[in-house]
Amino acid sequence: MPVKRPFVLAVAAALLIIPALSAQEGGLTLDQAVETALARNPEVLAARTRIDAARGRTLQLKSRPEPQAAASVEGIPIPGLKKEGDQVEIHLGVQQAFEYPGKRSLRAEIGRQGEDIAAVELDRVRLLLTARVKRTYWNAAFAGAAVEALERTSSRLDALLEDLQAKYRTGAAAYADVLRARAEKARLRNQILEQAKEKRTAELGLDELLGRPPDEPVVLLTVLPFIPLEADAGALVERARATLPSFRLSALRIQGAESVIKLAALSRRPDFLAGFLLPSVRPNAWGVSFGLTMPFLRPGRAKGLAQEASAEAEASRFAAEALDRRVRTAVESAYIAAKSAEEQVLVYEKSLLRELDDELGIQLDYFRYGKAEAFSLLDLYRTYILAQVEHLRALLLYNLALADLEVAGESAD
């Protein structure tokens, strides 16, 4: 029974679509790469555990002093002075320290500030990791796109080489022209191999950031985009001040230093001690004890705590001022780089690439009819190849600059 043509076409279409769908399923978009890195990267996991550690410190800081078991022996006679009726008495009991009001609440406040700092540190690690993933992804995407562009150009060069060899066999072209085309083909092949190596290197770096096995193939699905940057440098600086974790960290450190200063001032205040005792001689009786700590006997300790806390607060204020200057400089530098790369992309995309492609097609037709020289055609090929790669490189630099803008001035320390 003959197979109907529509059925054959449907089967052929399915065979073409299924591999494409499989590639999509096995591919990796930029958003998926960032999400995977934030879920698997050891730096993020370590930062999360530091939040738990900070919560544990808060529990320790806000806890009351532990009670102490107390024992005393009294009435031990001095040798040679013992009298009749002297008895040795043992007291057993429990003693508790009660801190000066405000000390424990300040320690709890310092602990909560530590938790906030650990949470913001996690945000900073996530932000910096996201930028690193984007940079690595864009480098791999650039190298992959460059390989594809060079492969397409190589196919056109193959067609030129075939025409040259045909002309050479008929005596219409010199053998030197064939050699030039073959040399250009070899140079192009080396360029493809170099970009393939760069692509694989970037993919390995991406695998490391994502916690993926290095032998697992990856297909990058997000191409290098181009969305012109509308905001100005001033607006980007203000956005950085409002969103960068470093500014929140700076404010938290200043607050923490101020809390430590208050706690250092309270360290001069005595704590109260109270105990409950049971005597051994009179089991039907009980006793109490009272006491005070005497921090005034150790003035150097309180003075040292206050001096250290004041110095830390001053250092935090200096760091905040330096941070603001650093972020402004970094944002403006990244903005200049982004706008410069944007202009380069526009130079290629407005007309240059299209004009080169059209001219290459025209000159190739002229060459087939003997109206163009092989030498000038090869030179045009080289220009066309260079323009394609440089256009992709400008796209790469633009997207790298945008990634840098997101973390400009943010420090990994």
HUDA-V264940 format. One record per pair of residues at least 4 apart in sequence whose ideal C-beta (glycine too) atoms are under 8 Angstrom apart, sorted by the first residue. I is the first residue (numbers start at 0). J is the second residue. Records with the same first field share a line. If there is no record, write none. Layout:
BEGIN
I = J  J
END
This chain:
BEGIN
2 = 6  7
3 = 7
4 = 8
5 = 9
6 = 10
7 = 11
8 = 12
9 = 13
10 = 14
11 = 15
12 = 16
13 = 17
14 = 18
15 = 19
16 = 20
17 = 21
18 = 22
19 = 23
20 = 24
21 = 25
22 = 26  218
23 = 220
25 = 216  218
26 = 217  218  219  220
27 = 31  32  35  217  218  219  220
28 = 32  220  221
29 = 33  132  133  136  221
30 = 34  221
31 = 35
32 = 36  132  136  205  209
33 = 37  129  132  133
34 = 38
35 = 39  209  210  211
36 = 40  43  128  129  132  208  209  210
37 = 43  125  128  129
38 = 43
39 = 43  44  209  210
40 = 44  128  208  209  210
41 = 45  210
42 = 46  124  128
43 = 47  121  124  125  128
44 = 48
45 = 49
46 = 50  117  120  121  124  125
47 = 51  121
48 = 52
49 = 53  117  120  121
50 = 54  114  117  118  121
51 = 55
52 = 56  117
53 = 57  110  113  114  116  117
54 = 58  114
55 = 59
56 = 60  110  113
57 = 61  107  110  111  113  114
58 = 62  110
59 = 110
60 = 106  107  109  110
61 = 103  104  106  107  110
63 = 98  103
64 = 95  96  98
66 = 93  94  95
67 = 93  94  95  96
68 = 91  92  93  94
69 = 90  91  92  93  94  274  276  288
70 = 89  90  91  92
71 = 89  90  276
72 = 87  88  89  90
73 = 87  88  89  90
74 = 85  86  87  88
75 = 87
76 = 80  81  82  85  87
77 = 81
81 = 85
86 = 280
88 = 278  279  280
89 = 278  279
90 = 276  277  278  279  286
91 = 276  277  279
92 = 274  275  276  277  286  288
93 = 274  275
94 = 272  273  274  275  288
95 = 272  273  274
96 = 270  271  272  292
97 = 270  271  272  273
98 = 102  103  270  271
99 = 265  268  269  270  271
101 = 105  261  265
102 = 106  262  265  266  268  270
103 = 107
104 = 108
105 = 109  258  261  262  265
106 = 110  262
107 = 111
108 = 112  258
109 = 113  255  258  259  262
110 = 114
111 = 115
112 = 116  251  254  255  258
113 = 117  255
114 = 118
115 = 119  251
116 = 120  248  251  252  255
117 = 121
118 = 122
119 = 123  244  247  248  251
120 = 124  244  248
121 = 125
122 = 126  244  247
123 = 127  244  245  248  409  411
124 = 128
125 = 129
126 = 130  243  244  405  406  409
127 = 131  406  409  411
128 = 132  208
129 = 133  405
130 = 134  402  403  405  406
131 = 135  208
132 = 136  205  208  209
133 = 137  398  402
134 = 138  399  402
135 = 139  201  204  205  208
136 = 140  201  205  219  221
137 = 141  223  395  398  399  402
138 = 142  197  201  204  395  399
139 = 143  198  201  202  204  205  219
140 = 144  219  221  222  223  395
141 = 145  223  391  392  394  395
142 = 146  194  195  197  198  201
143 = 147  198  219
144 = 148  222  223  391
145 = 149  194  387  388  391
146 = 150  191  194  195  198
147 = 151
148 = 152  387  388  391
149 = 153  187  190  191  194  384  387  388
150 = 154  191
151 = 155
152 = 156  187  380  383  384  387
153 = 157  184  187  188  191
154 = 158
155 = 159  359  363  380
156 = 160  180  183  184  187  380
157 = 161  184
158 = 162  363
159 = 163  180  363  366  373  376  377  380
160 = 164  177  180  181  184
161 = 165
162 = 166  366  367
163 = 167  172  176  177  180  373
164 = 168  177
165 = 169
166 = 170  171  172
167 = 171  172  173  174  176  177
171 = 369
172 = 176  177  373
173 = 177  373
174 = 178
175 = 179
176 = 180  373  374
177 = 181
178 = 182
179 = 183  373  374  377
180 = 184  373  377
181 = 185
182 = 186
183 = 187  377  380  381
184 = 188
185 = 189
186 = 190
187 = 191  384
188 = 192
189 = 193
190 = 194  384  388
191 = 195
192 = 196
193 = 197
194 = 198
195 = 199
196 = 200
197 = 201
198 = 202
199 = 203
200 = 204
201 = 205
202 = 206  217
203 = 207  213
204 = 208
205 = 209  211  217
206 = 210  211  212  213  215  217
207 = 213
211 = 215  217
223 = 391  394  395  398
224 = 394  398
225 = 344  348  394  397
227 = 341
228 = 334  337  338  341  401
230 = 234  235  238
231 = 235  334
232 = 236  330  331  334
233 = 237
234 = 238
235 = 239  330  334  404  407
236 = 240  326  327  330  331
237 = 241
238 = 242
239 = 243  246  326  330  407  408
240 = 246  323  326
241 = 246
243 = 247  326  406  408  409
244 = 248  409
245 = 249  322  326  408  409  410
246 = 250  322  326
247 = 251
248 = 252
249 = 253  315  318  319  322
250 = 254  319
251 = 255
252 = 256  315  318
253 = 257  312  315  316  319
254 = 258
255 = 259  315
256 = 260  308  311  312  315
257 = 261  312
258 = 262
259 = 263  304  308  311  312
260 = 264  305  308  309  312
261 = 265
262 = 266  304  308
263 = 301  304  305  307  308
264 = 305
266 = 294  300  301  304  305
267 = 294  295  301
268 = 294
269 = 291  292  293  294  295
270 = 291  292
271 = 289  290  291
272 = 288  289  290  291  292
273 = 287  288  289  290
274 = 287  288  289  290
275 = 285  286  287  288
276 = 285  286  287  288
277 = 282  285  286
278 = 282  284  285  286
294 = 298  300  301
297 = 301
298 = 302
299 = 303
300 = 304
301 = 305
302 = 306
303 = 307
304 = 308
305 = 309
306 = 310
307 = 311
308 = 312
309 = 313
310 = 314
311 = 315
312 = 316
313 = 317
314 = 318
315 = 319
316 = 320
317 = 321
318 = 322
319 = 323
320 = 324
321 = 325
322 = 326  408
323 = 327
324 = 328
325 = 329  408  410
326 = 330  407  408  409
327 = 331  408
328 = 332  408
329 = 333  403  407  408
330 = 334  404  407  408
331 = 335
332 = 336  407
333 = 337  400  403  404  407
334 = 338  400  404
335 = 339
336 = 340  396  400  403
337 = 341  397  400  401  403  404
338 = 342
339 = 343
340 = 344  393  394  396  397  400
341 = 345  397
342 = 346
343 = 347  389  393  396  397
344 = 348  390  393  394  397
345 = 349
346 = 351  393
347 = 351  352  386  389  390  393
348 = 352  390
350 = 354
351 = 355  386
352 = 356  386  387  390
353 = 357
354 = 358
355 = 359  379  382  383  386
356 = 360  383
357 = 361
358 = 362  379
359 = 363  379  380  383
360 = 364
361 = 365
362 = 366  371  375  376  379
363 = 367  376
364 = 368
365 = 370  371
366 = 370  371  372  373  376
371 = 375  376
372 = 376
373 = 377
374 = 378
375 = 379
376 = 380
377 = 381
378 = 382
379 = 383
380 = 384
381 = 385
382 = 386
383 = 387
384 = 388
385 = 389
386 = 390
387 = 391
388 = 392
389 = 393
390 = 394
391 = 395
392 = 396
393 = 397
394 = 398
395 = 399
396 = 400
397 = 401
398 = 402
399 = 403
400 = 404
401 = 405
402 = 406
403 = 407
END
